[in-house]
Amino acid sequence: MKNKKLILGISTIAIISLIVTGCGKKIELKDGAQVAVSVKGTKFTATEYYEKIKEDNITTLIDMIDQALLNEKYPKDEDEDKAVEGQIKQIKEYYGDDAETYKTFLLQYFGVETEEDLEKMLRLEYKRNQAVTDYISKNLTEKEIKKYYEENVYPETEASHILISVDIEKDATTDEKEEAYKVAEKKAKEIIEKLEKGEDFAELAKKYSNDESNNEKGGELGYFDPNEMVEEFKDALVKLKVDEYTKEPVKTQFGYHIILKTGEKEKKELKDLESEIKETLAGQKISDDNSVYYESLLKYRKENGLSWNDTTLEKSYNDYMDNLIKKSKENN
């Protein structure tokens, strides 16, 4: 829940009235103070919320709710430490040299004043991401999982390639760029003609390939998951049979490739990849529609015991979440 500008505009008199009257529902007492909201046995009093809301907004209460929900389910571990420390390191590399600039940046972009508060916020976001991924994964259908497996999972494949890079000057004109691509493509086609005449792929790679990481090895790439390659390369590779090469040059951001498939292992079974597939599909759903993230948090909180004893706070929460979902849909 990124730190947003103040959304809930309530006057001091209205807040005091909220604490005293309970806003339409009978308020339970906790140590003599009114309980405004509870989740999984943890109760937050109206007084506690009021003290914080004076300087912040509805997101403070939402953070308190999520911390109560997520800290126990997703305890801090090595992966979380690594992710959060990495994010802070990246931020400091850009803005950490000057203390004032760094502080201004934290306040402007993250709404926090100290690195300690930044870490706390990043840890909560990390846990939210885990919760959303798990929630979406749990609700995926067998059909979705099987479809992804059949269409996007490939056996580990061994291949070699010959790369003809495109020689373009930094200040080249559009016509010059087009001409450079034509020259590279023509050269790649000439190499394919040599293969058709029976010349050795490895020897041609050593002589012509511009991929210096493997041209001396005859263009060998070893075994890899085809999904690790750029899309154009992958699409051409998976259509090949073992010992077959591409009959047309394959254009990618790196230039033109001639690809030879030299081996292929057995495809892993679905049961061995199901967890990984679920995580991938969850990430795709969020990437395709950012509102899925906030909708999942809404449902996750409700399913894990979020209940409201104060109708005014409940409305503020729902309005805030509705606004996040609406903005996410607009930005898709």
C-alpha positions in Angstrom: 0.0 0.0 0.0 2.1 2.9 -1.2 2.0 6.0 1.0 -0.7 8.2 -0.5 -1.6 11.8 0.1 -4.3 12.4 2.8 -7.6 10.9 1.5 -9.6 10.9 4.7 -10.6 14.4 5.5 -12.1 14.4 9.0 -12.3 17.4 11.4 -11.1 17.1 15.0 -14.7 17.5 16.2 -15.8 14.7 13.9 -13.0 12.4 15.1 -14.0 13.1 18.8 -17.6 12.4 17.9 -16.5 9.2 16.3 -14.7 8.0 19.4 -17.6 8.9 21.7 -20.6 7.7 19.7 -19.2 4.6 17.9 -20.8 5.8 14.6 -23.7 3.5 14.4 -22.5 0.4 16.1 -22.0 -0.6 19.7 -18.3 -0.4 20.5 -16.6 -3.1 22.5 -14.2 -2.0 25.2 -10.6 -2.9 25.6 -8.9 -1.7 28.8 -11.4 1.1 29.0 -10.9 2.3 25.4 -13.2 1.7 22.4 -12.1 -1.0 20.0 -12.5 0.3 16.4 -11.4 -2.7 14.4 -10.1 -6.2 15.1 -8.4 -8.9 13.1 -7.4 -12.4 14.2 -7.7 -11.5 17.9 -5.6 -8.3 17.6 -7.7 -5.3 18.6 -7.0 -1.6 17.8 -8.7 1.0 19.8 -10.2 4.2 18.5 -7.8 6.0 20.8 -4.8 4.3 19.3 -6.0 5.1 15.8 -6.9 8.7 16.6 -3.4 9.3 18.0 -1.9 8.2 14.7 -4.4 9.6 12.3 -3.7 13.1 13.6 -0.4 13.0 11.7 -1.2 10.5 9.0 -4.2 9.0 7.2 -6.2 5.8 6.7 -3.1 4.0 5.4 -1.8 4.0 9.0 -4.7 1.8 10.1 -4.3 -0.4 7.1 -0.6 -0.9 7.8 -1.5 -1.9 11.4 -4.1 -4.4 10.1 -1.7 -5.9 7.6 1.1 -6.1 10.2 -1.2 -8.1 12.5 -2.2 -10.3 9.6 1.1 -10.9 8.0 3.9 -10.8 10.5 2.9 -14.2 12.0 2.1 -15.9 8.7 5.2 -14.6 6.9 7.9 -14.2 9.5 11.1 -12.4 8.6 13.5 -14.8 6.8 16.7 -14.7 4.8 14.9 -14.0 1.5 13.1 -11.1 2.9 16.3 -9.7 4.4 18.1 -10.0 1.1 15.3 -8.4 -0.9 14.8 -5.4 1.5 18.5 -4.8 2.0 19.0 -4.9 -1.8 16.3 -2.3 -2.3 17.7 0.0 0.3 21.2 -0.4 -1.2 19.9 0.6 -4.6 18.2 3.7 -3.2 21.3 4.8 -1.3 23.5 4.3 -4.3 21.4 7.0 -6.1 20.7 9.3 -3.2 22.8 8.3 -0.2 25.8 10.5 -0.6 24.1 13.7 0.5 22.1 13.3 3.7 19.6 16.1 3.0 19.0 14.9 -0.5 18.5 11.3 0.7 16.1 12.5 3.4 14.1 14.6 0.9 13.9 11.7 -1.5 12.6 9.3 1.2 9.9 11.8 2.2 8.9 12.7 -1.4 8.8 9.2 -2.9 8.1 6.9 0.1 6.5 9.2 2.6 9.0 8.3 5.4 11.6 10.4 7.1 14.2 7.8 8.2 15.8 4.7 6.8 14.4 2.7 9.7 10.8 3.7 8.6 11.8 2.9 5.0 12.9 -0.6 6.0 9.7 -1.2 8.0 7.6 -0.1 4.9 9.6 -2.3 2.5 9.2 -5.3 4.8 5.5 -4.9 4.9 5.3 -4.5 1.1 7.4 -7.7 0.8 4.9 -9.6 3.0 1.9 -8.1 1.1 3.4 -9.4 -2.2 3.8 -12.8 -0.6 0.2 -12.8 0.6 -1.2 -11.6 -2.8 0.9 -14.2 -4.7 -0.3 -17.0 -2.4 -3.9 -15.8 -2.6 -4.0 -15.7 -6.4 -2.1 -19.0 -6.6 -4.6 -20.7 -4.3 -7.5 -19.6 -6.5 -6.0 -20.7 -9.9 -7.9 -23.4 -11.7 -6.4 -26.7 -12.8 -7.3 -25.7 -16.4 -5.2 -22.5 -16.1 -2.2 -24.4 -14.7 -2.4 -27.2 -17.3 -2.8 -24.7 -20.1 0.4 -22.8 -19.0 2.3 -26.1 -18.7 1.3 -27.2 -22.2 2.0 -23.9 -23.9 4.9 -22.4 -22.0 7.0 -25.2 -20.4 9.7 -26.8 -22.6 12.3 -29.5 -21.9 15.9 -28.4 -21.4 17.4 -27.9 -24.8 21.0 -28.0 -26.1 21.8 -25.7 -29.0 24.5 -23.8 -31.0 24.1 -20.6 -32.9 25.9 -18.3 -35.3 25.3 -14.6 -34.6 25.7 -12.0 -37.3 25.5 -8.7 -35.5 24.3 -5.5 -37.1 27.0 -2.9 -37.5 25.4 0.5 -36.9 27.1 3.8 -36.1 25.8 5.8 -33.1 24.7 8.7 -35.3 23.4 6.6 -38.2 20.4 7.7 -40.2 17.2 5.6 -40.6 18.3 4.7 -44.1 21.8 3.7 -42.9 20.3 1.5 -40.2 18.0 -0.3 -42.7 21.0 -0.9 -44.9 23.0 -2.3 -42.0 20.3 -4.8 -41.2 20.1 -5.8 -44.9 23.8 -6.4 -45.0 23.7 -8.6 -41.8 20.7 -10.5 -43.0 22.3 -11.2 -46.4 25.5 -12.5 -44.7 23.4 -14.8 -42.5 21.6 -16.2 -45.5 24.9 -16.8 -47.2 26.0 -18.9 -44.2 22.8 -20.9 -44.4 23.6 -21.6 -48.0 27.0 -23.0 -46.9 25.2 -25.2 -44.4 22.9 -26.5 -47.2 26.0 -27.4 -49.2 27.2 -29.5 -46.3 29.7 -27.3 -44.5 30.2 -27.8 -40.8 28.2 -25.7 -38.4 30.9 -25.4 -35.8 33.5 -24.4 -38.3 31.2 -21.7 -39.7 30.5 -20.4 -36.2 34.2 -20.1 -35.5 34.7 -18.2 -38.7 31.7 -15.9 -38.9 29.9 -15.7 -35.5 30.1 -12.4 -33.7 29.2 -13.9 -30.3 32.6 -13.9 -28.8 31.4 -15.8 -25.7 31.1 -19.1 -27.7 32.3 -18.7 -31.3 35.6 -20.4 -30.6 33.5 -23.4 -29.2 31.6 -23.6 -32.5 28.7 -21.6 -31.2 27.8 -24.1 -28.4 25.3 -22.7 -25.9 25.0 -25.9 -23.8 21.7 -27.0 -22.2 19.2 -24.3 -21.1 15.5 -23.6 -20.6 14.3 -22.1 -23.9 12.4 -19.5 -21.9 15.7 -18.0 -20.8 16.2 -16.7 -24.4 14.7 -13.7 -26.1 11.3 -14.5 -27.5 12.2 -14.7 -31.2 15.1 -17.0 -30.5 12.9 -19.2 -28.2 10.1 -19.4 -30.7 12.4 -20.5 -33.5 14.3 -23.0 -31.3 11.3 -24.9 -30.0 10.0 -25.6 -33.5 13.3 -27.3 -34.5 13.9 -31.1 -34.3 17.2 -32.3 -32.9 20.1 -31.8 -35.4 17.9 -29.4 -37.4 18.9 -25.7 -38.0 16.8 -22.7 -38.9 16.4 -22.3 -42.7 15.9 -18.5 -42.4 17.9 -16.1 -40.2 16.2 -15.3 -36.9 16.2 -11.6 -36.1 16.5 -10.5 -32.5 17.7 -7.3 -30.7 21.3 -8.7 -31.1 21.2 -9.3 -34.8 20.6 -12.3 -37.0 21.0 -15.9 -35.7 21.3 -19.3 -37.3 20.2 -21.8 -34.7 21.1 -25.5 -34.5 19.3 -27.7 -32.0 21.7 -30.4 -30.8 19.9 -32.1 -27.9 16.7 -32.2 -25.9 15.9 -33.7 -22.4 12.6 -35.1 -21.2 10.1 -32.5 -20.2 9.6 -32.2 -16.5 6.2 -33.4 -15.2 3.5 -31.0 -14.2 3.4 -32.0 -10.6 7.1 -31.1 -10.2 6.5 -27.6 -11.6 3.1 -26.7 -10.3 4.3 -24.4 -7.5 6.6 -22.5 -9.9 3.8 -22.3 -12.5 1.4 -20.9 -9.9 3.8 -18.2 -8.9 4.5 -17.3 -12.5 0.8 -17.1 -13.3 0.1 -15.0 -10.2 2.8 -12.5 -11.4 1.3 -12.4 -14.9 -2.2 -11.7 -13.5 -0.9 -8.7 -11.5 1.2 -7.5 -14.4 -1.7 -7.7 -16.8 -4.1 -5.9 -14.4 -2.6 -4.1 -11.4 -6.1 -3.8 -9.8 -5.8 -7.6 -9.1 -3.2 -6.8 -6.5 -5.5 -4.6 -4.4 -8.6 -6.8 -5.0 -6.7 -9.7 -3.7 -5.6 -7.8 -0.6 -9.3 -6.9 0.0 -10.4 -10.5 -0.2 -7.4 -11.8 1.8 -8.1 -9.5 4.7 -11.7 -10.4 4.8 -11.1 -14.1 4.6 -8.6 -13.8 7.4 -10.9 -12.3 9.9 -11.0 -8.5 9.3 -14.2 -7.1 10.8 -15.3 -3.6 11.5 -16.9 -2.3 14.7 -17.0 1.3 13.4 -19.0 2.1 10.3 -17.2 5.4 9.6 -13.7 3.7 9.5 -15.2 0.9 7.4 -16.5 3.3 4.8 -13.2 5.2 4.8 -11.3 1.9 4.2 -13.6 0.8 1.4 -13.5 4.2 -0.3 -9.7 4.2 -0.1 -9.4 0.6 -1.5 -12.0 1.4 -4.2 -10.0 4.4 -5.3 -6.8 2.3 -5.5 -8.6 -0.3 -7.6 -10.2 2.3 -9.9 -6.8 4.1 -10.5 -5.1 0.8 -11.2 -7.7 -0.1 -13.8 -7.3 3.3 -15.4 -3.5 2.8 -15.6 -3.6 -0.7 -17.2 
